[in-house]
């Protein structure tokens, strides 16, 4: 059993409050006494009892983070940023993954509630009035990230629609006559919250209309999107493949290389996210960049502000830009 503050106080011959001030670096104690207490605490391997502290202060200094998986490298970068920023503000992070299951998402949220987290950063896959009413009744601060619910909730993200519209404009400027769009999540549009992907798809359509494309995009939503891609004659016209995230673009790049397509001579390719592993890829992928770490930082800041004020706050959208690579 670990040593208690009371035991340290008895050993040092001081009060419980004096030990507490020394351990928490608060004023009202001499340097000599503080040094003695810290020395004894270190020798006895003292660790603070966070459960007792949470009962006394009504806070656990923990934040819940709910994502659906970490397969996409951008989610791993996001998680790392949330943990780093939380730690800088003396919060610990409890991460739970839902595997894109709407029922698992609710179970994850309720698990965090039972662990008395102070607030939750949520990448929601549920949606609708019933779900928002459910969240409201939990009576806990929540910040949504990437997938938006409604204006009732603090939201951190980018202008995905404008970003994809600009991506199409960039592709059109390169002279591509046909667009193939790979976005498997669109198959789940009627089952779960895919706000981010829907915004990107709407941006694709708006961009193609603005750029004067008369041919509709070839939209691939199959889970086995590479098999679907294999059924398309990519050399029938000057074709650019746009992917709704870099993960799909990298798999597509390997697919094209295996079939001896030259990139960009035979077919163009563009991703979205600018994940950190792209620096190892050749040819360099053209993509849409936004600072995913900044999204994590802003989500934590928004949640901490809400914890302090009990009021959701608006957060500016994270900026984006086109990264010119060698794949278009």
Protein Blocks (a to p, Z undefined) as FASTA:
>chain_A
ZZdfklmmmmnopafklmmmmmnopghiafklmmmmmmmmmmnopacdfklmmmmnopah
iacdddfbjkbmklmmmmmmmmmmmmmnopacddddekhpaklmmmmmmmmmmnopabdc
dddfbecjklmmmmmmnopacddehiacbfmbccddddfklmmmmmmmmmmmnopabdcd
ddfklmmmmmmcckkmmmmmmmmmmmmmmnopabdcdddfbfblmlmmmmpcfklpccdd
ddfbfklmmmmmmmmmmnopacfkloccddehjaaklmmpccddddddddfklmmmmmmm
mmmmmmmnopacddddddddddddfkZZ
